[in-house]
Amino acid sequence: MQARLQLESRDIPVDRDPFPIGRTKENALVLSGAGVSRRHCELRRSGSGYELVDVGSTRGTSVNGEALTPHEPRSLSDGDLLQVGVHQLRVVLSATLSESAAGPGDDDAAWLRALELLLDTIAELHRHLDPLELLPTILDRVLELTGAERGLLMMRGATGELETTVARGAGESDLPRVEGTSQSIPQQVLERGSPIAITGDEDMERASQSMRAHDLRSILCVPIRLRGAVRGVIYVDSRQAVGDFGPREQLLLEALAAQCAIALERSRHLQEEAAERERAEQENTRLRAGKDDEPERPLALSPAMDDALRRLERVADADLTVLITGETGAGKEVCARYLHAKSRRRHAPFVVVDCGAVPESLLESVLFGHVRGAFTGATADSEGLARRADGGTLLLDEVGELPLALQPKLLRFLEEQTVLPVGSGERIQVDVRVVACTHRDLAGMVKEGSFREDLLFRLNAFPLEVPPLRERREDTEHLARLLLARARSAANSPRVVGFTHEALAAIRAYRWPGNVRELALRIQRAAVTAEPPFITVTDLDLAAAPEDAVGVLPLKEARKVATARFEQEYVTELLQRHGGLVTKAAQEAGVSRQMFQRLMARHGISRDTFLE
């Protein structure tokens, strides 16, 4: 028996012994993100099974919500949930086809026929343009392979409850009466995430009253997993003695459930690709329809950013000096370029002076120019960036870094529109509009004596503050798509076409301390490293949604965040009250110990934190 680990949509075989997990590339499974150590933990074979050992990680490892003692092995069971940093992995210990209890030796012809049907299903799935149309066919194969009378494919609906998607009945209509099936078994499989098989008299004695009332002889139900979570089930039953389901039937049903998951995932990808293409075509149409001389307006769906751009547009044709403030990476230079593009100076140069990047001893020469022989190394005249911007716009980026000694000369340049090259005695007239940007508190610097008050007054003729990205959540998703389009082109990654729904939700919820620059860098990296066609949360390496994000999310996502927050706080409070005793906490909550442990595992809560 070979173990597997399930992480989101990945199915990872445990093909080494030991099987190390950690942050560095030497590990068999490399995980990034908060809380993952360089070498975090490892799986080891133990007899016929597997065990997990925390090898001294910083944040610890848990199994089903219970923290491991470092370097002490913990035996693993099928379906166990491992918490490694921010990642949750599910252990799968189901047997492979070759290890099934009912192999070819028992019934060669039937077994080979089953394998042929399974392979035909897989081949047809990959040939079909719309995988969802194959779900009824897959369920027909389920009945043929298992000998069941009836089968249901049930998926979790918008309310979280199971809904019947496809129903089949051998020898009956295509829609057998759902009320004649067991309702409790599919729900248990959905919650537990592991198969349930009830067959034979001993199992039926423990079965529910409703199952006995419907005279069901055998029941088999397996989960359908999508991106690491149980999203649905396949359920079959029989009222005939010949319908008993053994290990072989369970194994085949699990294989077909995996094909259903592939069909659903492919269908989702196709829908998202179609939506992405439609958005791209609409954007291209919009751009083609625009005037050639009309500058492209920066994205501003949020009221805060839209208001900032409207204010810029009102002063575009005036020659007022503009002081643009805002956090690093918020888009100050983008706003400055847009101001220039909207102004009457749009066809003249736009020149940038990075006041923080030029050495203090050279900044005056870079800005105002110099004459030959003005200083050692000045072998020729230099006009300087202020003269190079004549007729256009000069951007003083990070003007707060300007040396105090140079500030009077900049003030005179602003007042007179003249420059004095270093080493020259003759002032030169220029016609330049000045825009200054800074992330620093210039008023505070004035109080400290590191920035001239008169210069601040002159620069601040028209102040504009660019809102940080966390205050422009309406913009984040659309910004991400635009940035991905640029990154795809730059990295030559045409197969990466968009983001998963989870990734977009994380982008909307994240606080973005580095603003647009951070978003762009994460997307540039993900465009290169992501597995096509979609960028995932893991590719973006985003942490969990911050606590204050609920109010700005769509209702469905906000409900999920709020529910997760409530569960985490509720479980934590109960464990604190009962000193880490899981059984007592579960009793007070009115749920089973297993259900309570699943809640702990879901939120990475360890009882050891609360032990008295």
KOLDRENRO-790983 format. One record per residue (C-alpha): x, y, z; residue in three letters. Coordinates in pm, 1 decimal. Example, Ala and Ser with C-alpha at 12.3 -4.5 7.8 and 13.67 -1.06 7.14 Angstrom:
BEGIN
         x         y         z  rest
    1230.0    -450.0     780.0   Ala
    1367.0    -106.0     714.0   Ser
% end
This chain:
BEGIN
         x         y         z  rest
       0.0       0.0       0.0   Met
     140.1     337.9    -104.3   Gln
      22.7     652.4      73.4   Ala
     -81.9     971.2    -103.3   Arg
    -123.0    1328.4      17.3   Leu
    -398.0    1554.0    -115.2   Gln
    -328.9    1929.7    -125.1   Leu
    -588.0    2149.7    -298.5   Glu
    -617.0    1996.6    -647.3   Ser
    -287.0    1806.3    -623.3   Arg
    -258.8    1434.5    -552.2   Asp
      95.4    1363.6    -429.4   Ile
     231.4    1006.0    -407.6   Pro
     449.1     929.4    -107.3   Val
     720.6     769.6    -318.1   Asp
    1019.4     796.6     -81.0   Arg
    1096.9     658.3     260.3   Asp
    1134.5     875.1     454.7   Pro
     924.9    1139.5     276.0   Phe
    1041.3    1483.7     404.8   Pro
     816.1    1791.6     388.3   Ile
     945.3    2147.3     422.2   Gly
    1032.2    2480.8     264.5   Arg
    1360.5    2399.6      87.2   Thr
    1398.8    2219.3    -243.5   Lys
    1572.7    1919.6     -82.7   Glu
    1235.7    1801.4      53.7   Asn
    1019.6    1550.1    -130.0   Ala
     724.9    1788.7     -90.3   Leu
     813.8    2159.3     -99.0   Val
     565.0    2393.8      71.4   Leu
     591.7    2771.1     100.0   Ser
     404.1    3015.8     318.0   Gly
     386.7    3116.3     680.8   Ala
     477.5    2862.5     946.6   Gly
     663.1    2615.0     721.5   Val
    1015.3    2531.0     841.0   Ser
    1309.5    2443.8     617.4   Arg
    1265.8    2076.7     711.8   Arg
     929.9    2055.6     885.0   His
     819.9    1692.1     915.8   Cys
     843.8    1358.7     738.1   Glu
     636.1    1050.7     662.8   Leu
     792.4     713.1     732.8   Arg
     687.0     357.7     662.0   Arg
     601.3     157.4     971.5   Ser
     523.8    -207.4     906.8   Gly
     229.6    -211.9     667.5   Ser
     135.5     149.4     740.6   Gly
     279.4     497.9     778.7   Tyr
     371.1     734.4    1060.6   Glu
     440.6    1108.2    1078.3   Leu
     728.5    1268.7    1267.6   Val
     779.2    1639.6    1339.1   Asp
    1155.0    1685.1    1293.6   Val
    1178.8    1999.1    1505.6   Gly
     974.7    2255.8    1313.8   Ser
     937.9    2607.3    1451.6   Thr
     557.2    2624.8    1445.5   Arg
     485.6    2254.4    1498.7   Gly
     280.1    1993.0    1313.0   Thr
     -67.0    1862.4    1399.6   Ser
    -274.4    1557.4    1304.9   Val
    -652.2    1607.1    1325.2   Asn
    -593.8    1913.8    1540.2   Gly
    -360.9    1745.8    1791.6   Glu
      -4.6    1877.3    1799.2   Ala
     279.4    1628.7    1760.1   Leu
     557.9    1604.4    2012.1   Thr
     881.7    1675.9    1820.4   Pro
    1066.7    1361.4    1707.4   His
     793.4    1126.5    1839.5   Glu
     623.8     920.5    1562.5   Pro
     244.9     931.9    1522.0   Arg
      67.7     649.6    1333.7   Ser
    -149.8     765.8    1044.6   Leu
    -491.6     647.7     930.4   Ser
    -676.4     696.9     604.2   Asp
    -835.4    1043.5     595.0   Gly
    -614.2    1201.2     863.9   Asp
    -567.9    1578.2     827.3   Leu
    -212.5    1710.2     861.2   Leu
    -150.8    2077.2     939.4   Gln
     188.4    2200.8     814.2   Val
     211.0    2577.6     851.3   Gly
     -80.7    2725.6     656.4   Val
    -127.2    2406.0     453.3   His
    -371.8    2125.2     525.3   Gln
    -296.0    1786.7     370.5   Leu
    -518.8    1479.3     371.7   Arg
    -367.1    1131.5     405.1   Val
    -497.7     869.2     161.3   Val
    -406.7     508.7     240.1   Leu
    -649.5     334.4       2.4   Ser
    -508.8      33.2    -178.0   Ala
    -404.1      54.3    -541.3   Thr
    -567.4    -161.8    -807.2   Leu
    -293.8    -420.0    -788.3   Ser
    -331.2    -445.3    -409.7   Glu
    -710.9    -486.3    -397.8   Ser
    -845.6    -782.2    -208.7   Ala
   -1033.1    -905.1    -512.5   Ala
    -773.5    -916.5    -785.4   Gly
    -760.6   -1089.8   -1121.9   Pro
    -711.1   -1425.8    -961.0   Gly
   -1070.6   -1430.4    -830.5   Asp
   -1256.5   -1361.2   -1149.4   Asp
   -1029.2   -1280.5   -1441.6   Asp
   -1300.1   -1207.2   -1697.2   Ala
   -1508.3    -979.4   -1472.9   Ala
   -1201.8    -797.1   -1346.7   Trp
   -1064.1    -737.0   -1694.9   Leu
   -1406.7    -616.0   -1810.9   Arg
   -1414.0    -372.0   -1519.1   Ala
   -1070.6    -238.9   -1609.6   Leu
   -1174.5    -199.3   -1975.1   Glu
   -1480.1       3.5   -1873.6   Leu
   -1269.8     219.4   -1644.6   Leu
   -1011.8     287.0   -1916.1   Leu
   -1286.5     361.1   -2171.4   Asp
   -1437.0     614.2   -1931.0   Thr
   -1102.4     787.9   -1885.0   Ile
   -1037.9     799.0   -2260.6   Ala
   -1387.2     931.6   -2336.8   Glu
   -1352.1    1196.8   -2069.0   Leu
   -1036.2    1334.5   -2230.0   His
   -1192.2    1330.3   -2578.5   Arg
   -1516.1    1504.7   -2488.5   His
   -1544.4    1880.2   -2532.6   Leu
   -1793.8    1925.8   -2247.7   Asp
   -1697.1    1693.1   -1961.0   Pro
   -2020.0    1764.3   -1767.3   Leu
   -2220.6    1586.7   -2037.8   Glu
   -2037.1    1267.0   -1944.1   Leu
   -2158.7    1255.2   -1582.5   Leu
   -2466.1    1040.2   -1668.1   Pro
   -2239.7     806.0   -1865.7   Thr
   -2001.6     778.4   -1571.0   Ile
   -2293.1     691.1   -1342.7   Leu
   -2408.7     424.7   -1590.5   Asp
   -2059.9     274.3   -1574.1   Arg
   -2082.8     285.1   -1194.0   Val
   -2393.9      65.4   -1200.9   Leu
   -2237.1    -174.3   -1449.9   Glu
   -1910.6    -206.0   -1257.0   Leu
   -2063.7    -246.2    -911.1   Thr
   -2379.8    -440.2    -992.8   Gly
   -2584.5    -181.1    -803.3   Ala
   -2953.8    -120.1    -871.7   Glu
   -2948.1     255.7    -832.1   Arg
   -2692.3     531.0    -830.0   Gly
   -2684.3     899.7    -740.8   Leu
   -2426.2    1167.5    -806.7   Leu
   -2478.5    1436.8    -542.3   Met
   -2296.6    1768.9    -513.5   Met
   -2282.6    2027.7    -237.2   Arg
   -2517.4    2313.4    -326.4   Gly
   -2502.7    2684.6    -250.8   Ala
   -2653.5    2625.2      94.9   Thr
   -2397.0    2356.4     177.0   Gly
   -2653.9    2075.9     154.1   Glu
   -2623.7    1784.7     -87.7   Leu
   -2824.9    1812.6    -408.2   Glu
   -2881.5    1530.9    -658.0   Thr
   -2709.7    1616.7    -987.5   Thr
   -2753.4    1287.1   -1176.4   Val
   -2964.5     982.0   -1088.7   Ala
   -2966.3     644.3   -1258.4   Arg
   -3154.5     318.8   -1198.1   Gly
   -3066.4     -15.3   -1355.1   Ala
   -3369.0    -144.4   -1543.3   Gly
   -3580.8     152.5   -1434.8   Glu
   -3623.9     511.3   -1549.5   Ser
   -3327.3     744.6   -1557.8   Asp
   -3460.2     922.6   -1249.4   Leu
   -3522.9     671.4    -971.8   Pro
   -3708.7     791.6    -668.2   Arg
   -3447.0     962.1    -451.4   Val
   -3666.1     926.1    -143.1   Glu
   -3613.3     550.1    -160.9   Gly
   -3243.0     588.2     -86.1   Thr
   -3057.8     646.9     238.3   Ser
   -3023.3    1018.4     312.6   Gln
   -2792.4     990.0     613.2   Ser
   -2507.3     797.0     448.8   Ile
   -2419.8    1059.6     181.0   Pro
   -2421.2    1332.4     446.6   Gln
   -2185.9    1129.9     666.3   Gln
   -1947.0    1075.3     374.5   Val
   -1958.0    1448.0     293.7   Leu
   -1866.8    1537.2     652.7   Glu
   -1611.5    1259.8     715.4   Arg
   -1447.3    1261.4     374.6   Gly
   -1406.9     882.0     369.3   Ser
   -1610.1     601.0     204.2   Pro
   -1888.6     411.7     380.4   Ile
   -1978.5      54.6     280.5   Ala
   -2270.6    -129.9     439.0   Ile
   -2315.6    -484.1     317.6   Thr
   -2418.0    -811.3     477.7   Gly
   -2641.1    -886.7     771.8   Asp
   -2400.7    -768.0    1043.1   Glu
   -2369.0    -422.6     889.3   Asp
   -2743.4    -396.3     829.8   Met
   -2812.9    -464.1    1197.0   Glu
   -2624.6    -139.0    1272.0   Arg
   -2790.8      46.9     984.6   Ala
   -3043.3     323.5    1031.5   Ser
   -3414.4     260.3    1054.2   Gln
   -3476.9     433.6     720.9   Ser
   -3236.5     196.3     544.5   Met
   -3412.4    -108.0     685.9   Arg
   -3750.9      43.8     601.8   Ala
   -3650.4      68.3     234.6   His
   -3526.1    -292.0     241.9   Asp
   -3177.0    -192.4     126.1   Leu
   -2938.8    -488.5     115.2   Arg
   -2612.8    -309.7      33.0   Ser
   -2495.1      51.1      27.1   Ile
   -2168.8     201.6     -95.1   Leu
   -2090.1     573.7     -91.9   Cys
   -1758.0     745.6    -174.0   Val
   -1651.7    1113.4    -171.1   Pro
   -1577.5    1332.1    -473.2   Ile
   -1284.6    1561.7    -400.9   Arg
   -1215.8    1889.3    -576.5   Leu
    -899.1    2082.6    -490.7   Arg
    -857.0    1893.6    -164.1   Gly
   -1213.0    1941.9     -33.6   Ala
   -1509.4    1703.6     -46.1   Val
   -1761.0    1863.8    -283.9   Arg
   -1992.8    1569.6    -347.3   Gly
   -2049.3    1193.1    -332.6   Val
   -2135.6     895.5    -549.9   Ile
   -2395.9     675.1    -382.8   Tyr
   -2511.9     328.2    -495.4   Val
   -2741.5      76.7    -330.2   Asp
   -2906.2    -258.1    -391.7   Ser
   -3195.0    -454.6    -248.1   Arg
   -3068.4    -783.4    -385.0   Gln
   -2830.5   -1026.5    -215.5   Ala
   -2621.5   -1035.2    -533.1   Val
   -2556.1    -664.2    -491.1   Gly
   -2315.1    -695.0    -196.9   Asp
   -2025.6    -453.2    -243.4   Phe
   -1674.9    -569.8    -159.1   Gly
   -1327.9    -410.6    -169.3   Pro
   -1314.4    -434.7    -548.9   Arg
   -1640.5    -244.4    -596.4   Glu
   -1529.7      21.8    -351.4   Gln
   -1197.9      59.8    -530.6   Leu
   -1365.6      93.2    -871.8   Leu
   -1619.0     341.4    -736.9   Leu
   -1339.0     555.0    -590.8   Glu
   -1164.1     548.9    -929.7   Ala
   -1481.7     664.9   -1104.6   Leu
   -1536.8     932.9    -839.3   Ala
   -1192.0    1063.5    -927.6   Ala
   -1301.0    1078.7   -1294.5   Gln
   -1611.1    1275.4   -1192.9   Cys
   -1385.4    1519.3   -1010.6   Ala
   -1172.5    1556.1   -1323.9   Ile
   -1484.6    1620.8   -1532.9   Ala
   -1609.3    1886.0   -1291.5   Leu
   -1267.5    2050.7   -1265.9   Glu
   -1217.8    2054.6   -1643.2   Arg
   -1563.6    2201.7   -1689.6   Ser
   -1480.6    2476.7   -1439.8   Arg
   -1154.0    2547.9   -1620.9   His
   -1331.5    2565.6   -1956.6   Leu
   -1591.0    2806.5   -1817.3   Gln
   -1324.5    3029.3   -1663.5   Glu
   -1113.6    3022.5   -1981.0   Glu
   -1419.6    3124.6   -2183.6   Ala
   -1493.9    3405.1   -1938.5   Ala
   -1130.3    3523.5   -1950.9   Glu
   -1132.8    3523.2   -2331.9   Arg
   -1458.1    3719.0   -2337.3   Glu
   -1314.5    3975.8   -2096.2   Arg
    -999.3    4005.4   -2308.7   Ala
   -1204.0    4052.6   -2627.2   Glu
   -1416.4    4319.9   -2459.1   Gln
   -1103.7    4499.5   -2340.6   Glu
    -949.6    4485.0   -2690.3   Asn
   -1272.3    4616.7   -2841.7   Thr
   -1280.0    4900.0   -2589.9   Arg
    -919.4    4993.5   -2664.5   Leu
    -971.1    4981.6   -3042.1   Arg
   -1275.1    5204.9   -3007.5   Ala
   -1080.9    5466.2   -2809.4   Gly
    -922.0    5770.4   -2967.9   Lys
    -554.1    5741.0   -3052.2   Asp
    -471.8    6069.0   -2879.0   Asp
    -676.4    5994.8   -2566.1   Glu
    -454.2    5861.5   -2284.5   Pro
    -560.7    5543.6   -2110.1   Glu
    -708.8    5623.2   -1771.5   Arg
    -563.5    5424.2   -1480.4   Pro
    -803.8    5165.8   -1341.3   Leu
   -1033.6    5333.4   -1089.1   Ala
   -1349.0    5139.3   -1006.0   Leu
   -1319.4    5242.4    -642.7   Ser
   -1468.3    5580.5    -544.7   Pro
   -1144.0    5683.0    -370.7   Ala
    -924.0    5632.6    -678.0   Met
   -1185.8    5767.9    -916.8   Asp
   -1208.0    6087.6    -710.7   Asp
    -828.0    6126.5    -714.0   Ala
    -814.2    6094.4   -1093.4   Leu
   -1104.1    6335.5   -1141.3   Arg
    -917.6    6595.8    -936.3   Arg
    -607.7    6545.2   -1153.2   Leu
    -811.6    6581.3   -1471.2   Glu
    -949.6    6916.0   -1352.8   Arg
    -599.0    7066.9   -1320.2   Val
    -436.8    6885.2   -1612.8   Ala
    -416.6    7190.4   -1839.2   Asp
    -319.3    7430.5   -1563.7   Ala
      47.9    7475.8   -1481.9   Asp
       1.5    7436.8   -1107.8   Leu
     274.1    7245.5    -927.7   Thr
     123.3    6917.9    -800.5   Val
     238.0    6732.4    -488.4   Leu
     131.2    6365.9    -500.0   Ile
     154.8    6180.1    -169.0   Thr
      79.8    5821.2     -74.4   Gly
     230.2    5496.1      43.8   Glu
     514.9    5326.1    -139.1   Thr
     387.0    5131.4    -438.4   Gly
      41.5    5293.4    -440.1   Ala
      78.9    5435.1    -792.7   Gly
     202.8    5792.3    -748.3   Lys
     415.3    5786.9   -1063.5   Glu
     126.0    5635.7   -1261.0   Val
     -88.3    5932.4   -1156.1   Cys
     189.4    6175.5   -1250.0   Ala
     221.9    6022.1   -1596.7   Arg
    -156.1    6035.6   -1642.5   Tyr
    -155.5    6404.7   -1545.3   Leu
     111.1    6473.3   -1809.2   His
     -76.4    6269.5   -2072.2   Ala
    -397.9    6466.9   -2010.5   Lys
    -223.5    6805.4   -2019.8   Ser
    -143.7    7037.3   -2309.5   Arg
     221.3    6932.5   -2261.2   Arg
     147.1    6569.3   -2356.1   Arg
     362.9    6579.1   -2671.9   His
     665.9    6721.5   -2487.2   Ala
     906.8    6521.3   -2265.8   Pro
     812.3    6362.1   -1934.4   Phe
    1135.4    6343.9   -1730.8   Val
    1181.2    6170.9   -1395.4   Val
    1438.4    6266.2   -1130.7   Val
    1473.4    6003.7    -856.7   Asp
    1586.6    6226.6    -570.7   Cys
    1663.4    5933.0    -344.4   Gly
    1870.5    5734.9    -593.5   Ala
    2120.7    6001.0    -706.5   Val
    2422.1    6066.6    -477.7   Pro
    2389.5    6398.1    -295.3   Glu
    2712.6    6530.8    -447.0   Ser
    2582.6    6475.0    -801.2   Leu
    2216.5    6565.7    -762.5   Leu
    2257.3    6938.4    -841.8   Glu
    2445.8    6856.7   -1161.4   Ser
    2193.5    6588.2   -1260.8   Val
    1904.9    6827.3   -1204.1   Leu
    2042.6    7159.4   -1332.3   Phe
    2337.4    7051.5   -1550.2   Gly
    2699.6    7170.9   -1546.7   His
    2958.9    7333.7   -1770.4   Val
    3284.0    7179.3   -1881.0   Arg
    3550.0    7193.8   -1607.6   Gly
    3300.4    7267.9   -1329.6   Ala
    3442.0    6976.7   -1128.9   Phe
    3677.8    6685.6   -1172.2   Thr
    3543.2    6460.8   -1445.8   Gly
    3325.0    6730.2   -1608.7   Ala
    3479.7    6692.8   -1953.4   Thr
    3179.4    6832.2   -2140.9   Ala
    2874.7    7048.2   -2084.6   Asp
    2559.6    6875.9   -1953.6   Ser
    2215.5    7033.3   -1988.0   Glu
    2060.8    6854.2   -1686.2   Gly
    1718.4    6695.2   -1653.7   Leu
    1531.9    7021.0   -1587.1   Ala
    1636.2    7159.7   -1928.2   Arg
    1570.8    6822.4   -2090.6   Arg
    1207.7    6851.9   -1972.2   Ala
    1167.5    7196.7   -2134.5   Asp
     811.2    7232.9   -2261.4   Gly
     701.6    6922.1   -2073.9   Gly
     677.3    6784.4   -1721.7   Thr
     951.4    6723.1   -1463.6   Leu
     870.3    6463.0   -1197.5   Leu
    1065.0    6497.3    -872.1   Leu
    1021.0    6145.1    -737.9   Asp
    1067.9    6105.0    -361.1   Glu
    1123.0    6477.5    -317.6   Val
    1142.6    6421.6      58.0   Gly
    1492.9    6278.3       3.9   Glu
    1618.1    6608.4    -141.9   Leu
    1925.3    6734.5      51.8   Pro
    1858.8    7043.2     262.6   Leu
    2145.1    7232.0      91.6   Ala
    1984.7    7189.6    -251.1   Leu
    1634.0    7292.9    -146.2   Gln
    1688.1    7674.1    -185.5   Pro
    1806.9    7619.9    -544.3   Lys
    1501.1    7408.8    -621.7   Leu
    1278.5    7678.1    -468.9   Leu
    1431.7    7946.5    -694.3   Arg
    1393.1    7717.1    -997.2   Phe
    1022.0    7677.0    -915.8   Leu
     967.6    8049.8    -866.5   Glu
    1167.9    8181.3   -1164.7   Glu
    1158.0    7887.9   -1409.2   Gln
    1535.4    7930.7   -1455.6   Thr
    1827.3    7696.3   -1395.0   Val
    2189.1    7773.1   -1306.6   Leu
    2423.5    7497.1   -1428.0   Pro
    2704.2    7404.9   -1188.9   Val
    3012.2    7616.4   -1270.4   Gly
    2815.6    7871.2   -1476.7   Ser
    2727.8    8229.2   -1391.5   Gly
    2438.7    8257.6   -1637.9   Glu
    2083.6    8147.6   -1560.3   Arg
    1889.1    7974.8   -1838.3   Ile
    1512.4    8015.2   -1888.3   Gln
    1298.2    7698.5   -1910.3   Val
     926.6    7620.5   -1941.8   Asp
     857.8    7320.4   -1720.0   Val
     563.8    7194.0   -1519.0   Arg
     682.6    7035.0   -1193.0   Val
     512.9    6738.6   -1023.6   Val
     656.5    6604.7    -697.9   Ala
     592.2    6268.0    -532.9   Cys
     672.3    6141.4    -185.6   Thr
     567.6    5879.4      68.3   His
     712.9    6086.9     353.1   Arg
     540.1    6330.7     589.6   Asp
     682.3    6660.0     462.2   Leu
     496.0    6864.9     724.8   Ala
     660.1    6653.0     993.2   Gly
     997.7    6701.5     826.1   Met
     942.2    7078.4     834.8   Val
     892.9    7059.1    1211.2   Lys
    1210.5    6851.4    1241.5   Glu
    1403.7    7105.4    1033.7   Gly
    1492.2    6864.1     752.4   Ser
    1262.6    7020.9     490.2   Phe
    1208.1    7390.7     410.9   Arg
     860.9    7523.9     485.9   Glu
     867.7    7770.6     194.6   Asp
     956.4    7489.5     -45.5   Leu
     667.8    7279.8      86.6   Leu
     428.7    7571.3      28.0   Phe
     554.9    7605.7    -330.2   Arg
     529.7    7233.0    -406.8   Leu
     190.1    7199.5    -240.2   Asn
       4.9    7429.7    -480.7   Ala
    -224.0    7136.5    -563.5   Phe
    -202.5    6843.7    -319.7   Pro
    -324.1    6496.3    -416.1   Leu
    -317.6    6182.1    -203.1   Glu
    -323.4    5842.7    -377.7   Val
    -527.8    5596.5    -167.5   Pro
    -355.5    5269.5     -70.8   Pro
    -472.7    4951.0    -240.6   Leu
    -644.6    4824.0      75.9   Arg
    -885.9    5118.3      40.5   Glu
    -949.1    5035.3    -326.6   Arg
   -1073.8    4676.5    -299.6   Arg
   -1307.1    4729.5    -595.0   Glu
    -991.9    4769.8    -807.6   Asp
    -789.7    4469.5    -692.4   Thr
    -943.4    4194.4    -906.3   Glu
    -937.2    4402.1   -1225.3   His
    -586.2    4526.1   -1150.2   Leu
    -477.2    4166.0   -1106.0   Ala
    -615.2    4072.2   -1448.9   Arg
    -442.2    4367.9   -1617.4   Leu
    -113.8    4292.1   -1442.5   Leu
    -141.3    3924.9   -1539.4   Leu
    -190.3    4019.7   -1905.3   Ala
     133.3    4220.7   -1892.5   Arg
     316.9    3949.5   -1700.3   Ala
     205.4    3680.2   -1946.8   Arg
     344.0    3883.8   -2233.9   Ser
     671.4    3963.7   -2056.8   Ala
     727.6    3606.1   -1936.1   Ala
     598.2    3445.3   -2256.5   Asn
     346.8    3241.6   -2052.7   Ser
      36.3    3227.3   -2277.1   Pro
     -95.7    2910.0   -2108.4   Arg
    -153.6    3088.1   -1776.2   Val
    -490.5    3246.2   -1856.7   Val
    -632.6    3358.4   -1522.4   Gly
    -687.6    3299.8   -1152.1   Phe
    -883.6    3041.2    -955.4   Thr
   -1187.9    3168.3    -765.8   His
    -998.5    3111.4    -441.0   Glu
    -703.5    3317.5    -565.0   Ala
    -928.1    3608.5    -664.0   Leu
   -1100.5    3595.6    -324.4   Ala
    -760.8    3603.6    -153.2   Ala
    -650.4    3897.2    -370.3   Ile
    -962.9    4091.5    -272.7   Arg
    -922.1    4011.4      97.5   Ala
    -546.4    4066.8     138.0   Tyr
    -435.1    4403.1     286.2   Arg
    -151.2    4460.3      34.5   Trp
      99.6    4646.9     252.9   Pro
     318.6    4689.3     -56.4   Gly
      21.4    4815.5    -260.3   Asn
      11.4    4781.1    -640.8   Val
     385.4    4714.5    -658.9   Arg
     350.0    4409.1    -433.9   Glu
      51.0    4283.4    -633.1   Leu
     245.4    4319.9    -958.1   Ala
     552.7    4138.3    -824.2   Leu
     348.5    3846.7    -688.0   Arg
     166.5    3809.8   -1018.6   Ile
     489.0    3832.7   -1221.1   Gln
     635.6    3549.6   -1014.2   Arg
     318.3    3340.8   -1030.3   Ala
     294.1    3380.7   -1409.4   Ala
     630.1    3204.4   -1436.5   Val
     590.4    2938.7   -1165.1   Thr
     217.1    2851.1   -1179.0   Ala
      90.4    2526.5   -1327.2   Glu
    -130.3    2630.7   -1624.3   Pro
    -398.7    2733.2   -1681.5   Pro
    -477.4    2911.6   -1351.7   Phe
    -285.3    3088.5   -1075.8   Ile
    -377.3    2954.7    -729.8   Thr
    -355.6    3099.0    -378.2   Val
     -39.3    2892.1    -326.3   Thr
     119.1    3040.1    -641.4   Asp
      57.2    3389.9    -502.1   Leu
     186.1    3286.3    -158.0   Asp
     -88.2    3482.8      13.1   Leu
    -163.9    3450.5     383.0   Ala
    -512.0    3401.0     521.6   Ala
    -765.0    3681.7     481.9   Ala
    -725.5    3956.8     743.4   Pro
    -992.1    4001.9    1007.7   Glu
   -1122.6    4332.0     875.7   Asp
   -1181.4    4199.7     524.1   Ala
   -1536.5    4063.5     571.9   Val
   -1720.3    4388.1     509.4   Gly
   -1566.5    4441.6     165.3   Val
   -1615.9    4089.5      27.9   Leu
   -1914.2    3966.3    -176.3   Pro
   -2190.9    3819.7      43.5   Leu
   -2109.0    3454.3     -23.6   Lys
   -1737.7    3497.0      48.0   Glu
   -1802.2    3724.7     345.6   Ala
   -2027.4    3457.7     493.9   Arg
   -1749.9    3199.0     458.1   Lys
   -1494.9    3426.4     624.6   Val
   -1734.6    3514.6     905.7   Ala
   -1826.1    3148.7     960.1   Thr
   -1461.0    3046.1     972.3   Ala
   -1384.8    3324.5    1219.6   Arg
   -1679.1    3222.5    1441.6   Phe
   -1576.8    2855.1    1434.8   Glu
   -1219.6    2939.8    1528.4   Gln
   -1321.4    3166.8    1817.6   Glu
   -1589.7    2923.2    1937.1   Tyr
   -1357.6    2620.3    1941.1   Val
   -1080.3    2821.0    2108.6   Thr
   -1313.9    2944.4    2382.6   Glu
   -1442.5    2591.6    2456.4   Leu
   -1091.5    2446.2    2474.8   Leu
    -981.9    2726.6    2705.6   Gln
   -1282.2    2663.4    2930.2   Arg
   -1211.6    2290.3    2953.6   His
    -832.6    2306.5    2974.2   Gly
    -775.0    2139.6    2637.5   Gly
   -1004.2    1840.5    2705.3   Leu
   -1151.6    1771.8    2361.8   Val
   -1424.5    1531.6    2478.6   Thr
   -1570.8    1778.9    2729.4   Lys
   -1548.6    2065.4    2480.6   Ala
   -1731.4    1855.2    2219.3   Ala
   -2001.4    1760.9    2470.8   Gln
   -2068.5    2125.0    2553.2   Glu
   -2079.3    2207.2    2182.9   Ala
   -2330.2    1926.4    2127.2   Gly
   -2122.7    1754.1    1857.3   Val
   -1922.2    1433.7    1839.5   Ser
   -1557.0    1426.7    1940.0   Arg
   -1465.8    1347.5    1577.8   Gln
   -1660.7    1648.1    1448.9   Met
   -1495.0    1873.3    1706.6   Phe
   -1151.3    1741.9    1606.2   Gln
   -1229.7    1819.6    1242.1   Arg
   -1311.8    2177.5    1340.8   Leu
    -980.6    2197.9    1528.3   Met
    -790.6    2062.2    1227.5   Ala
    -970.6    2299.1     989.5   Arg
    -845.9    2599.5    1185.1   His
    -505.4    2463.5    1291.3   Gly
    -595.7    2458.4    1662.2   Ile
    -397.3    2228.5    1892.8   Ser
    -534.7    2115.7    2228.7   Arg
    -181.9    2125.4    2375.8   Asp
    -203.8    2503.8    2383.6   Thr
    -482.4    2481.6    2641.3   Phe
    -366.0    2192.1    2861.5   Leu
    -348.6    2293.9    3224.6   Glu
% end
